[in-house]
Amino acid sequence: MFKISLSDISKILLDYSIGENATGFSELQRYDYDGNNAGSKNVRLIIRVDLEGRSPVVMRFKNENNVNEEIVEAQSRFAETLLSKGIITPHNYCNGGKFAKRYCINGYDVIVTAEDFCENEVRVVDNETACLTGQLLARMHNISEQDELKLGLKTLFDPLDRNDLFDISVFSDNKERLRAIDPFLYDEIEKITDSYLKRVSIFKDERRYAVQGDISLCNLYLTAEGKIGVFDFNNSGDNVLFYDAVMQAVFEATLMDYKDDASADREQEILSAFLNGYNSIRPFTDKQMEALPGFRALITAFENGRMSYHDGNLRELISSNRTEEILACMKTIRSDLVTLKKL
């Protein structure tokens, strides 16, 4: 297992021109990949380093598949560019003119970055937070478009490609099996889905610009003045900005925790607050507004938990031939597709 010492940290601090003494450190996140393989050298470790006489810094150590110095450097430089343009995000430190540097530490070859630590991480979301987040994302999108910022990397939330929110393939790839259960229901779902995808797909050839790519799920923080900032550019890449706006909004509305006094319709309220905040800075076009309800319905109907991850997901039901439960799942998918909520 990858281990780091205060001595290792002190050396790296000096390399990043941080002269204060390290008084201690604590782990914020650790992924020891291939844990059953004693010889594995893949790891992601994020630590907070406490310093004498000044605020802490965060160090990130990575040895991950498909991640190299050029990728981490580009993501860090994007974050620093946004900071220089007025976006609230932690300052990244340089080491010999580079943000990302490779070190060999205790037998591990890792890419290292250092940035300021953020206090007041956002752990629950309400309408005000969602509105502020939408405004923040819109400002980031405006900067990327105006400055033509690009990273040459894919993101987590491309509805027509890589996508960590929803998955239509479990439904479409099992057409013969599902259609045999109820051909009229299957055909109706397929027809509605295709119509929504057609509306969403008209934006696929728009220019893609750099996005942070994972704006919610505890990657937000509040300043002492009540302003909202963003950190963690680990998933930043290029995307159609409309796609990023909608999917980040759904992500925040469905996957973050709510305050205890949230209303019964909190998901819809938070989604609308996010999109209204975004629209106040970067107005949606008429075509985008037309596509929005169906786009949201697609994400809801075919969300990844229902398709592949939660208990009783469609993939599991098909593999175990549970016909009645498959039919019930298909009816729920249809219901979500036809229930278009105004946003």
C-alpha positions in Angstrom: 0.0 0.0 0.0 1.2 3.5 -0.9 2.5 5.3 2.2 3.7 8.9 2.6 5.7 10.4 5.4 6.1 13.9 6.7 9.6 13.9 5.4 8.4 13.1 1.9 5.8 15.9 2.2 8.4 18.4 3.4 10.5 17.8 0.3 7.6 18.2 -2.0 6.5 21.4 -0.3 10.0 22.9 -1.0 9.8 21.8 -4.6 6.5 23.7 -4.9 8.0 26.8 -3.2 5.9 26.4 -0.1 8.4 27.4 2.7 6.3 26.9 5.8 7.0 23.8 7.9 4.5 20.9 7.7 3.1 20.1 11.2 1.0 17.1 10.2 -1.3 15.6 7.5 -4.5 13.7 7.1 -6.0 11.6 4.4 -9.0 13.0 2.6 -9.5 10.3 0.0 -7.7 7.1 -0.9 -8.2 4.5 -3.7 -5.9 1.5 -3.6 -6.8 0.0 -6.9 -6.6 -3.8 -7.3 -6.5 -4.3 -3.6 -6.3 -8.0 -3.9 -3.1 -7.7 -6.0 -0.2 -7.2 -3.6 2.0 -6.0 -6.4 -0.3 -3.3 -7.7 1.2 0.2 -7.9 -2.1 1.9 -8.9 -3.3 4.4 -6.3 -5.0 7.7 -5.8 -4.3 9.5 -2.5 -5.4 13.0 -1.5 -4.1 14.5 1.7 -4.5 17.7 3.7 -1.2 19.1 4.9 -1.2 21.4 7.9 1.4 24.1 7.9 2.9 26.3 10.6 1.6 29.8 10.5 -0.6 29.6 7.4 -3.6 27.8 5.9 -3.3 24.1 4.8 -2.6 22.8 1.3 -3.9 19.7 -0.5 -1.6 17.2 -2.2 -2.8 14.7 -4.7 -0.8 11.6 -5.6 -1.9 9.6 -8.7 -0.9 6.5 -10.5 -4.0 5.6 -12.4 -4.7 3.9 -15.7 -5.1 6.3 -18.6 -3.8 9.2 -16.6 -0.4 10.9 -17.3 1.4 14.1 -16.5 0.1 15.8 -19.6 -3.6 15.2 -18.6 -3.1 16.3 -15.0 -1.1 19.3 -16.1 -3.9 20.4 -18.5 -6.6 20.0 -15.9 -4.6 21.9 -13.3 -3.8 24.7 -15.8 -7.5 24.9 -16.7 -8.4 25.4 -13.0 -5.8 28.1 -12.7 -7.0 29.8 -15.8 -10.6 29.9 -14.3 -9.1 31.4 -11.1 -7.4 34.1 -13.0 -10.7 35.0 -14.7 -12.6 35.4 -11.4 -13.9 31.9 -10.7 -13.5 30.9 -7.0 -11.3 27.8 -7.0 -8.2 26.8 -5.1 -4.8 28.2 -6.3 -2.5 25.5 -7.8 1.2 25.7 -7.0 4.0 25.3 -9.6 7.0 23.0 -9.4 9.7 24.1 -11.8 7.1 25.8 -14.0 4.7 22.8 -14.0 1.7 22.1 -11.9 2.1 18.3 -12.2 5.3 16.5 -11.3 6.3 12.9 -11.2 7.9 11.5 -8.1 9.0 8.0 -7.0 8.0 7.6 -3.4 8.5 4.4 -1.5 8.5 2.3 -4.7 5.5 4.1 -6.2 5.7 6.2 -9.3 3.1 8.9 -8.7 2.0 12.2 -10.3 1.9 15.0 -7.6 0.0 18.3 -7.5 -0.4 20.8 -4.7 -3.2 23.4 -4.2 -4.8 25.4 -1.4 -7.2 23.7 0.9 -10.9 24.8 0.9 -12.9 25.2 4.0 -16.7 24.9 4.2 -17.3 22.1 1.7 -20.9 21.9 0.6 -22.4 18.6 1.8 -26.1 19.4 1.4 -27.9 21.3 -1.3 -31.0 23.6 -1.1 -32.6 25.9 -3.7 -30.2 28.8 -2.9 -27.1 26.6 -3.3 -28.5 25.1 -6.5 -29.1 28.6 -8.0 -25.6 29.7 -7.0 -24.1 26.6 -8.6 -26.0 27.1 -11.8 -24.7 30.7 -12.0 -21.2 29.5 -11.2 -21.3 26.9 -14.0 -22.7 29.5 -16.5 -19.8 31.8 -15.7 -17.3 28.9 -16.2 -18.9 28.0 -19.5 -18.8 31.7 -20.7 -15.0 31.8 -19.9 -14.4 28.5 -21.7 -16.3 29.6 -24.8 -14.9 33.2 -24.9 -11.3 32.0 -24.5 -11.8 28.8 -26.5 -10.4 26.7 -23.8 -10.0 23.0 -24.7 -8.4 20.0 -23.0 -8.7 17.2 -25.5 -10.3 14.9 -22.9 -13.7 13.2 -22.6 -16.0 13.9 -19.6 -18.3 11.8 -17.4 -21.5 13.4 -18.7 -21.8 13.2 -22.5 -25.3 11.9 -23.2 -24.3 10.5 -26.6 -21.1 8.9 -25.5 -19.5 8.3 -22.1 -22.0 8.9 -19.4 -22.2 8.2 -15.7 -25.8 9.3 -15.3 -28.0 7.2 -17.6 -27.8 4.2 -19.9 -30.2 3.4 -22.7 -28.2 0.4 -24.0 -29.5 -2.0 -21.4 -33.0 -1.5 -22.8 -32.0 -1.3 -26.5 -29.5 -4.2 -26.5 -32.1 -6.5 -25.1 -34.8 -5.6 -27.5 -35.8 -9.2 -28.5 -36.2 -10.3 -24.9 -38.1 -7.2 -23.7 -40.3 -6.9 -26.8 -41.4 -10.6 -26.3 -42.9 -9.6 -22.9 -45.0 -6.7 -24.2 -44.3 -5.6 -27.8 -46.7 -2.6 -27.7 -45.1 -1.3 -24.5 -41.5 -1.8 -25.9 -42.3 -0.1 -29.2 -43.9 2.9 -27.4 -40.9 3.3 -25.1 -38.5 3.0 -28.1 -40.5 5.6 -30.2 -40.6 8.1 -27.3 -36.9 7.6 -26.5 -35.9 8.0 -30.2 -37.9 11.3 -30.4 -36.2 12.7 -27.3 -32.7 11.6 -28.5 -33.3 13.3 -31.8 -34.0 16.6 -30.1 -30.9 16.2 -27.9 -28.7 15.1 -30.8 -29.2 18.3 -32.8 -26.5 19.8 -30.5 -23.9 17.1 -31.0 -21.9 18.9 -33.6 -21.6 22.1 -31.6 -18.1 23.1 -30.6 -16.9 21.5 -27.3 -15.1 23.5 -24.7 -13.4 22.7 -21.4 -15.6 22.0 -18.4 -14.9 21.0 -14.8 -17.1 18.0 -15.4 -18.1 17.1 -11.9 -19.3 20.3 -10.3 -21.4 18.8 -7.5 -21.2 15.8 -5.2 -19.1 17.6 -2.6 -16.9 19.5 -5.0 -18.3 22.8 -4.0 -17.5 25.1 -1.1 -18.7 28.4 0.4 -16.5 31.3 1.2 -16.8 33.4 4.3 -18.8 36.0 2.2 -21.3 33.3 1.2 -20.0 33.0 -2.4 -19.7 29.5 -3.9 -16.5 28.0 -5.3 -15.5 24.7 -7.0 -12.6 22.4 -6.7 -11.4 19.0 -8.0 -10.8 19.1 -11.7 -10.0 15.4 -11.8 -12.9 14.8 -14.3 -12.5 17.9 -16.4 -12.6 17.6 -20.2 -14.4 18.9 -23.2 -18.1 18.8 -23.7 -21.0 20.5 -25.5 -21.9 23.2 -22.9 -25.6 22.6 -23.1 -25.1 18.9 -22.4 -22.9 19.8 -19.4 -25.3 22.3 -18.0 -28.3 19.9 -18.0 -26.5 16.9 -16.8 -24.7 18.7 -14.0 -28.1 20.1 -12.9 -29.7 16.7 -12.8 -26.6 15.4 -11.0 -26.9 18.0 -8.2 -30.7 17.6 -7.9 -30.6 13.8 -7.7 -27.3 12.7 -6.2 -26.5 15.3 -3.5 -28.0 15.2 0.0 -30.9 17.6 0.9 -31.4 19.7 4.0 -33.8 18.2 6.6 -36.5 20.7 5.9 -36.5 20.1 2.2 -40.0 19.8 0.6 -41.4 16.6 -0.9 -40.8 18.0 -4.4 -37.2 18.9 -3.6 -35.6 17.3 -6.6 -37.8 19.2 -9.0 -37.2 22.5 -7.0 -33.5 22.1 -6.9 -33.2 21.2 -10.6 -35.3 24.2 -11.5 -33.3 26.5 -9.2 -30.0 25.3 -10.8 -31.3 25.8 -14.3 -32.8 29.2 -13.5 -29.5 30.3 -12.0 -27.6 29.1 -15.1 -30.2 30.8 -17.4 -29.8 34.1 -15.5 -26.1 34.3 -16.6 -26.1 32.3 -19.8 -29.7 32.2 -21.3 -30.8 29.0 -22.9 -31.9 29.2 -26.6 -35.4 28.3 -27.8 -34.1 25.0 -29.2 -32.4 24.2 -25.9 -35.6 25.0 -24.0 -37.5 22.7 -26.3 -35.1 19.8 -25.7 -34.8 20.2 -21.9 -37.9 18.3 -20.7 -37.3 15.3 -22.9 -33.6 15.4 -22.0 -34.4 15.3 -18.3 -37.0 12.5 -18.9 -34.4 10.4 -20.6 -31.9 10.7 -17.7 -34.7 9.9 -15.2 -36.2 6.9 -17.1 -32.8 5.2 -17.9 -30.8 6.3 -14.9 -27.8 4.0 -14.2 -29.1 2.8 -10.8 -32.3 1.5 -12.4 -30.5 0.0 -15.4 -27.4 -1.6 -13.8 -26.6 -0.8 -10.1 -29.5 -0.8 -7.7 -31.1 -3.9 -6.3 -33.6 -5.2 -8.9 -32.0 -3.3 -11.8 -33.1 -4.1 -15.3 -29.9 -5.9 -16.3 -30.2 -8.2 -13.2 -33.9 -8.8 -13.9 -33.2 -9.8 -17.5 -30.3 -12.2 -16.6 -32.5 -13.9 -14.0 -35.5 -14.0 -16.3 -37.9 -12.3 -13.8 -40.7 -11.5 -16.3 -43.2 -9.8 -14.1 -40.6 -7.5 -12.5 -39.2 -6.7 -16.0 -42.7 -5.7 -17.1 -43.1 -3.5 -14.0 -39.7 -1.8 -14.7 -40.7 -1.1 -18.3 -43.9 0.5 -17.2 -42.0 2.7 -14.8 -39.6 3.7 -17.7 -42.6 4.6 -19.8 -44.2 6.6 -17.0 -41.0 8.6 -16.5 -40.7 9.3 -20.3 -44.3 10.6 -20.6 -44.2 12.7 -17.4 -42.6 15.8 -18.8 -42.1 18.4 -16.0 -41.8 22.1 -16.8 -38.4 23.4 -16.0 
